[in-house]
């Protein structure tokens, strides 16, 4: 009596009542399919967010004035980030791949009669490399543009569409707060991170901004200020080192000791990434748990049917025992039967779940990711459900006394 | 070969104790053919269950080929059943949707006999009962008599020490029943098979060498039949009536 014979016997028993076996399996199929589909959607969402955040620029560290929570309200003021801080960081810090000073200001931007409020960003040529933008058409802002304080503008792909609605913007004039600028380039799309669009930007030379656009908002204590300094570290291993060097220089230049709270936020993309990833992982686990409940309910369905089946087949069990089947053999027969049910259900459920994930991807809502570990996990969970819910009915069958089982009507 | 000494079997039915067998002493020799008769509730089936090691006595001793059975555990009893006992039931008890060959192979499966030997032994047993040409038929494709022959082949396939049949003709018409009794006689005469069967039918009982009568769990008579009937003997009216 080996396991193959056991499997053959259980297939025959299951085939004897195809409708019932099918309906019983349906509980497992739906449970496993839900498990696979939901986990794949969750994994897909995590990957989407990860790849988009990484698309913002790898090894990126951003430095900006901290919002001063304690002094919120009238007169609340944050410590300004000076242009000289940018110069000190650029000069004193090793292991930098690039550094990009940025000043951002809201302005009225117009092309002909098409006018609206945009955030206009003053940048240096390093901005493109540090923030991982590529130029789709024309050119990016150059050092010459900055030193000449040229009235040129580079548009993000979404900003170009908003302003020009389909016209080719290259070489055309737009006005920013009434002053006209020539469009010299359009950026390739980077897509949205889900929180803000990286394509809705309007870039001008930083020097042009200081002299023509930002005015008094860009000067504090007689010095030029910046909204953000973006720094990209030479490689992922030095990100933390660069952060501590930046913090050191900021404390030094602003006359702060180690005991003072640093009035700047210095954060890496990785930190933002790990926060996002932990949120989506929690969400994925939550979805998986919900699907697990339906699988559990499917398991109860199997147990129910197996108990009925044991009762119906009492005489068969009695006969098998009368011709020499031991308890353990009967126990195995019924456990193999439930495991067979749940494993076939599991395989069909995996196929169905993967198909659902595929359909979700086709709708374009989210790119799902059916990973092998989700499949294996679902498969083994289904087998476990079969084993767990099969033991009690099998035990009942094995415990039948042959003499009574044979007399059962 | 079969020795029962002071065997008593008591069942509990809720609060009540039912004495199914009351101090039975019985010996059956190898090669005997015995009929057990008695009214309903006389303990015939209980006696068969004990002889077939489906159950053990409450008191007393049962030795099968010298081996005391009453001390065996469930697994040991299962092994004795698979090697020494062949059962034939009134209801045939064949597995549905399973062909004759596979039904007959079942005891060999549980005794650990391997693939080829299993099929060969089962075929041989089916040939003995005259179904060599129907081995792939399923129970629902066979007549009642043929189904009982498959059940007999299943009982024979392990070369049992003892062939036990509980009302083997009870579900068959008299003609088919006589054929089955003829088969038992053939097994007894040509193969020296020990056969014990329970019957209500005195005519069928008279085909054996020995008739044991049970009433209320006690043996009230145990007689030899001087001239056992040959299978195929016309059934006289008066025997039918008794």
Interface residues (C-beta under 8 A of the other chain):
Chain A: X1 X5 X12 X16 X315 X316 X318 X319 X320 X321 X322 X323 X324 X325 X326 X327 X328 X329 X401 X402 X403 X406
Chain B: X49 X52 X54 X55 X74 X75 X78 X79 X81 X82 X83 X87 X89 X91 X93 X95 X96 X97 X98 X106 X107 X109 X110 X111 X112 X154 X158
